[in-house]
Amino acid sequence: MASIHPMNLPRPFSIEKALAQIATAQAEGKTDLLLVPQTPREALDCVRLIQAAKETAPALRIDVQDGPVLSAHPKLRQALVLAGCRAILPAPTPSAQRTKPAAPRPNEKKTAQPAFSTPTAPDRLSSDYIMVNEVTTPNGRLREAEIRVTYRCNEACPFCWARRESQDPPLALIENTIRWLAERGLHILSFSGGEPTLRDDLPDLLRLARKHGALSTMLLTNGMRLADPRVFDPLVEARLDHVFLSLHAHNEDLNAEITGVRGAFDKTLAGLRNVLRSPLWLSVNVVMTRQNLAALPDLTRLLIAEAQEAGRGLSLMFSFPAPIEENRAAHRLFLPRLSALRRPLIESLDLLKGSLVRHHGFATNCAPPLCSVAGRPDLIGLAAPAELLGSSDDFVKARACAHCSYRDLCMGLRKAYAETFGTDELEPF
């Protein structure tokens, strides 16, 4: 049996450097390589490398070592398998850690783990403030939750459905909810809004998440207040892991048109730069609208330049607007047509090649259907079986979807879009 040789990814990562390492390894007679991702970004880099190696080194066998990153992010695990990873190998266990499980106490009874569903008790947050999700991974059940800590926001994006007049839930109620989630095996906890940084006690919430056992924390934000070190630094000190920052334009005028706030662009960009200078992982979310479609390549170039200036990577996600049922007329005004977004989306994804910016892929129910890049399977990147993406009640599939090669990796089309514009624009692979 051939030996498996560990391979370290180049930093900063580039496909060219990684493929050069593979060529050197093959020249040395190595046919089995092992990648060991330590962060979600490295796992995404492994996906890209495995896909590229299939073209340049088809005889090479690449395995990936399991670990906390893949356990916490099952979609990354699935993406590695889909990309062509031969196997995901269990991490070696130090002999000192190989201990026998404790023997049960006399007359001790095993109790079933409590169900993991949205809390409804009066001492916990209602379903208006919390979303929970549970997916199966090879290592068991992954439990993640998102808590909407406020509905207040300092922007007024017309496509945002998280807007209402409501008081912020008190800290004690949020802690009760976090504790309740922890009792059911919480792994990932995200704080969203509204704009969660409007809560001055956000660092306290992050500390509570850690106190009660959350393995990873994420902040969903427009980034404006992260420009202020008095807001940003305490979040880093409270052990925030991941910032999911929304930016929908490459300049002040377009950003003000979309967000309804003049001056927001410079603050968001300053917040983005603060994150890039920190140890936090950064994902940027761009909601595609009729207003910004033509400017998507310009925004992509801006993000590539920011990553290059910082000397580190980030993840970029292109989102399709979710329907606003109570205002379908407004939905029509900003919802882009699939036929119109293909060209700027494909151009933007092509720009990312060889850069420090990684496409988040289509492994989310916020992404457009895969046929948005019809004819370009090389641009799909990270994808996942549709059943891992959550409920499909808001999505439909057209007759054409039955003939698509990627039908099992796609949620389909949002029902509200199909009811408004039909399904004739879908182009199966």
Secondary structure, DSSP 8 states (H G I E B T S, - for coil): ----EEE---SS--HHHHHHHHHHHHHTT--EEEE---SHHHHHHHHHHHHHHHHH-TT-EEEEE--HHHHH-HHHHHHHHHHT-SEEE-----GGG--------TT---------S---STTS--TTTEEEEEEEETTEEEEEEEEE-----S---TT-----------HHHHHHHHHHHHHT---EEEEESS-GGG-TTHHHHHHHHHHTT-SEEEEEE-SSGGGSHHHHHHHHHTT--EEEEE---SSHHHHHHHHS-TTHHHHHHHHHHHHHTSSSEEEEEEE--TTTGGGHHHHHHHHHHHHHHHTS-EEEEEE-----GGGHHHHHHH---HHHHHHHHHHHHHHTTTSSEEE--S-STTS--GGGGTT-GGG--S---GGGG---TTEE--GGGGG-TTGGG---EEHHHHHHH-STT----
